Amino acid sequence: MTGEMAKSAIDGMRTLTLQIDQSIEALMEAHGFSFTGMNATDSDAQAMFRSQDGDVMPPWHLTIRHSAAEEMIVLLNKALGDQQQVSLSILIGTDAAKTLAEGIGLAVSFVAISDQLKASS
């Protein structure tokens, strides 16, 4: 990674970190998600979270991605081994989710409904 690319990656990570304030952190923790890591390239920065393992159900993985093009996306997925079971992408700044908090809210609501349906079946 060149010096300019590294600077871009650090800038992306800094921008993403500023977006994940205490209210976003509290929302994630209240719904059983814990922070697992961050990474950055010259094209985007990502913060990764994971739900706790269930007795029967695999964990959910939630990624907040901020691209160099200033696009923010919340990615939610659940996989069983190598097989993808559910994948949901929420573009922030749209009518569906104007803010990151709204996007996270949609994602964790989807998790709650999905897990509730799975538990009752």
N, C-alpha and C positions, 0 to 999 in steps of 0.2 A: 504494500500500500504506500503510495507516494505521500509526501508531506501535505499536499493540497487535499488528497483524498482523506487522509487522517483528520485534517481540520474539519472537513465536511462531515465526517462520521461523528466527530465529537460535537459539532454544532447540532447535528440531528438528535443525538442522545440528550444534549442539554435541553433542546426544545421539547422533546418528549417528556423528560423528567419534570419540566415546569408545568406540563399539562396534567400530570398525575399528582394532584394536590391531596391534602388530607381527606377531603370529602370523597374523592374517588377511592382512596385507600380504604377508608371506613366502609364504603359501599361494597367493595370487593371482599373484605374480611367478614362483613355481616352475612354474606352469602357463601361463606366457606372457601373462598379463594385465597391462596397465599402466593406471594411473589416468588418466582423461581429464577429470574435472571433477566439480563438485558444484553442486547448486542446491537452493533451498528456497522453499516457499510457506507460507502459513498452514496448509495441510493436510498437507504432508509434506516430507521432506528426502530427497534422493537423492544417492548417490555412484555414478559411472559408471566402468566399466572396459571395456577393449577388448583382444581378442587381436590378435596380430600377423597381418598379411595373409599368406595362404598363396599358393603359386604359382597354384593353381587355385581353391581354396576361399575364399569371402569370410570376413571376420573375425567372431568372436562378440562380442556386446555383453552385458555383465553389469551389472545395476543392483541396488544394495542400497537399498531404500526403507524409510524409517521414517515411519509416519504419526502424525498428532497423536493418534490413538486408541491409540498405543503398539503398533501392529502392525508387524512387520518382515517384509519379503518380499524374496527373492532372485529377480530376473527375468533370464532368459537368453534371448537370441534371436539369430537369424542371418537376414539378409535378403540377397537378391541383387537389387540395384537397389531398386525399390519393392515387390518381391514378398517377403513374409514366407515363409521356408522352415521355420523351427523356432521354437517359443516354449515356454518352460517357466517355471512359477511355483512357488516353494517357500515356503510359509508357515512362518516360524520360530516355534518354541514348540509344535510338534505332535510326534506320535510319530515322524514321518519325519525331522524335523530339530529337535531340541530347542534347539540353539544355532546362532548365526550360523556358526560354524566347520563344523558338520555340514551346514548348508545350502549353504555355499560348496563343501564337499567333494563333495556330491551334484552340484552344477552342473558343477564342473570334471571330475568323473568322467564325466558325460554327454557333455561336450565331447570328452574323450579317446576314448571309445567311438565316438561319432558320426564323428569325424574318421578314426579307424582304419578303420571300415567303409567310409567314402567313399573312402579311399585304396586299399583293397583291391578295390573294385568297378571 
